[in-house]
Amino acid sequence: MAIKVWVIDKKAEKYKNVILKKARLVASFLHLNGTIEVFLVGSRQMKKNVLSFVAKETRGGFIYPDLREKYLGEIYLNPFYINKNNEDILFMLFHGLLHISGYDHKKKNDRIKMEKLEKKIFLKFGGTSRSQFIERL
């Protein structure tokens, strides 16, 4: 399994290490096998087409996934938007990892399963705002 965290907005650099560490733990817990990329972006980049800003603003051009492993997907996190809306960046990361592992919330039964696993993952791997998260469930 390979987790790569790309900092597109330099102000989001402070989140890189914790995102990488938690993503590895949860991906292992979910038995994900392959490559996952997490992009830490700002509001300006989030509004643009994903491929257009990734190609222009990363070192040396487009980011190519490691093709030796199965490419599972990408997660885009805007820490500033998440904080502004009183959400938890780890919850959003875990939510994205669950989507990559095949969970969805379109149907009520699927939503219930996903929320139950989100709660379990957040209790096991989450940060300091666990009580705030659990109150929302």
N, C-alpha and C positions, 0 to 999 in steps of 0.2 A: 504494500500500500504506500502511495506517495501523496502527501499533502503539500501543496505549494501555496504560499500566501504572497500575493503581489500587492504592494502599496502603491496605489495610483495617485492618491492625494497624500502628499508628504506629511500633512498634519495628522494623518491617521497612523503614522509609524508606531506610536506608542501602544497600539493594539496588536501589533503583529505577533509578538511572542506568545501572548496569552491565547490568541486565536489559533495559532499553530498547535500549541500544546493541547488545548481543549478539543480541537478538531481531530487530532490523532487519537486521543482517548476515546471519543465518542465513535469515530469511524471503526476503531478496533472493537468496541462494545457491540456495534451493529454488524460486525463481520463484513465490512466493505472491503473489497479487493480490487484495487485499481488506483487511478490517479484522480484526485479532486483538486480543483483550484479555487482559492478564495481570494476575491478582489476587494480591497478596502478602498472605497471611493468617496469622493465628496459629492455635494449636491450638483455641481456643474457637470461632473462626469456621469452621474446617474441619469441625468436628463438626455444625454447623448446616446446614440446607437452604440451598443456595447463594442462591437468589432471596430468601429471607427476610432474610439478613444483608446482602446487597448493597443492598436497597431501604432498609433502616433506617439503615445506617451510612455512607452516602456523602453528599456534599454535595447537598442539595436533592432527595433521592429516588432513584428508579431510574436506573441508567445506561443510556442508550439508545445503541446503536451508530450509527455514521455510515452511514446508509442509502444514501448516494450510492455507496458501494462495497459489494461483496459481503461479507457477514459470514461469516468463515471459522470462528470459534470462540473459545473461552476456555481459558486455562490457569490453574490454581490452584496456587500454590506456597506452602508453609509453610516458610520458611527455617529456623525453629527445629527443626522435626521433621527436616528434611533434614540439618542439621548434627548433631543428636543421634544420627542413625543412620549417621553417617560417609559420607553421600552428597554429591554435588557439585550445587549449585544450578544451575550452568550445564548439567550433564548432564541434569538434570530438565527444564530449559527446552527444550533441544534435542530431548529425547525427546517432549515435548508438541508442539513444532512439527512433528516428523515425523508424529505422529498427525494433526494438522490437515491436513498435506499428503497424507494418505491411506495412510500406512504403518501396518502392524499387525504383531502378533507372535503371532497365534493358531495359525498353522501353522508348522511348523519352517522351511520354505523362506522364508516371509515374515519370520520372526524373524531368519534369517541375513542377508537383504537389509537389514533395518532396522538390525541391529547393525553391519554393515559401513559403512553410511552414517553412523551415530552416531559411529563411530570416526573416520571421515574429517572430519566436521564438528567433532568435539572437537579433533582435531589442528590444524585450521585456525583455529578461533575460540575454543577453550577457554581455561581459566585456567591457574593454576600447578600444578594437581594432575593434569596429563595422565598421568603415569606410573601413578598410582594407578588412574585410569580404564582405561587400556589393559591393565593387569594383570588387570582383571576380565573382559575380553573373551576 
